[in-house]
Amino acid sequence: MSRPAPSPAAPPFPARTVPVPFLAPDTAREHVDGAGPADGDASEAPLTWSQRYYLAEVDAARAHGRGLNVPRLYRLRPGTTEAGTVTALSELLVRYEVLRTRVVRDPAGTVRQRVHARGALHLAVHEAPAGAVDDHARTVLDGLVTPPLDVTECWPLRAALVTEDGHPRYLALAFSHVAVDAYALVPVSEHLVARIAEADPVARAAAPAAGTVARGPREQAAAEASPAGRKAAGRALRHAEEAYRRMPAAVNPAPDTRPRPSPRHRFLHRTSPALDLAVGAVAARTGESPATVLAAALVALDAAGTGPVPHEDGTGETRYGAVHLISANRLRPETAAAVLPLSQPVPCCVDTAGATFQELVRRTAAASLRAFRAGGAPPDELAALLATVARERGVRLDATPALNYRPRFTALPVRPTTAGELAAAAPRAVTRWTEADPWRASHYLSADVDASGIRLLLQVDTAVHPPEWAERRLDALERLLCAAALDAHCPALPTLG
C-alpha cells in the first residue's frame, strides 16, 4: 500500500484546519493500459508533455522563491456552510484526479505522476475581522499562493475558507501549474458555482461543452505514448525544426558592468487606452483577432532587431521574425473539459520581407494557425532539436515563450480610430514595476484582456536585458501599433531607437 501524499503546510497566519477527505474509485480497476504500476491506493504514469514543461518552469521559479501557483478566490453563496464547502471540495478531488496527484522522482532521475485514490486535503478556516471580510479574503489568498508548492511532497492544491461571524464568505484556492493551466480551471469553477460559489472569478468567453467525457492525466499520458501521439509529436517537431532554422539568432547584449537589480527577474505592468484603440483598429481593418495583431507586433519587433538572411533557395534575402505562442490543445471533446495542463509554447516564425504591417498581420495569422495545429511536443525532444539546429547554424537561439494571450469577456473596441482619439487617450497610460512569478525566459509578455482593456505584463531577465530594455520594448510596441492604426501602409519593421 502506498501512503497518501501529505497536505501542504498551513498558511503563515493562525487558522484552524478541517480535513477534506476523499475516496475515489479504485485506481487499480480504472487502470489505463501503459500507465504503469497500480495498487489499491495509487496508480503511476509518466508525466504528460505539458506537465513536464510546467514542472521544469516550477522548479526554476522555486530557485527564486516563487511557486507559479494559480490563484482563485470564490465568493460563496449566502447560506453556504462549512460542511457544504468540505463536501464540494471532496467531490472536486474525486472528480478530477490531477488534483490528487503528486510527482514522484526516483534516484535515477525518472519523474512520474502518482494518482491517489484516497487521502485528505487540509482546509484552513480563517475568521475575518468585523467589516473587513473582502480585504481579509485577499490577504488569505496571497498567503496561499505566494509560497512555492512542492508537488513531490503535497497535493497540487491549497485551500482556505474565510468566514465572517462564523459564516463562510469566501473560498481561496491556490493550484500548482503542474496540475492546471487557465483553461483547466473552467470546469473547476463550473463545479464550484453549481454547488457553493456565486460566480467564476475569471469570466470567460466560452466554456467546454456540457457532458463531455474529459481525459485525466493518466489517459493523456497514454494517448501521447500511443502511435497516434507519437505521430502528433513528429508533426510538432517537424514544424519546430522549420521554425528554428528560420528563427533570427538571439542578440548577445553588450556587456553591462552596472550592478544588476534584485530580484533578477523584473516585471513591467502597462495599461494604455491608446493601445486598446490601436489594437482594435488594426483588428477591424484586417479582420484578424486582437491576439494576432499583438503577435504580429512582437514579430515585427523581433525582426527589426536582426539583419536580413539569404533565402533558402538562394534567390535573394529575407528577414524573419519569431514569437513563441502558448498553445492550448483543447480542440477535441476529450480535452475540451480536461482538468490538467494542455498548454505549451510553440514557435511561430514569419517572413517580414516587403510587408506592410497590415500584410504582416495576415502572414502572422496564417503562421499562427500552422503553429497551433502543430501543437506541443515532448519538451526534452524540443530542447535537443533546438540545440542541434543552433549548433548546425552556428548561432544562439532563444526558444523561450514570448506571448501568452489570455482573453476574458472583453469590451475591447474593435473599430477605426483617429489621431485625435489616440492623442487624447495617451495620457491615461499607466506603467509600473510589479512582482510576479518568473518563467525561464529572457522576456515573456502576458496579455490579459477583459472589460477594462489590455493589461500587459512583460517579464525581463536582467541577466540578459536591463530593466530599461523592457520599457523601451513596450514603448516601441505601442508606437508601432498606433502608427499602424492610422496608416494601412505602415511599414512592418519599426525603428527601435
Secondary structure, DSSP 8 states (H G I E B T S, - for coil): -----------SS--EEEEEEEE-S-TTTT--TTS--B-SSEEEEE--HHHHHHHHHHHHHHTTT---EEEEEEEB-TT--HHHHHHHHHHHHHH-GGGGEEEEE-TTS-EEEEEESEEEEEEEEEE--TT-HHHHHHHHHHHHHSS---TTTS-SEEEEEEEETTEEEEEEEEEETTT--TTTHHHHHHHHHHHTBSS-SS--S----TT-----HHHHHHHHHSHHHHHHHHHHHHHHHHHHHHS----------S---SSSEEEEEEE-HHHHHHHHHHHHHH---HHHHHHHHHHHHHHHTS--EE-TTSSSEE-EEEEEEEEE---SHHHHT-SS--EEEEEEEEE-TT-BHHHHHHHHHHHHHHHHHH----HHHHHHHHHHHHHHHTS----S--EEEEE-S-----S---HHHHHHHGGG-EEEEE-----SSSEEEEEEEETTEEEEEEEEETTTS-HHHHHHHHHHHHHHHHHHHH-TT-BSS----
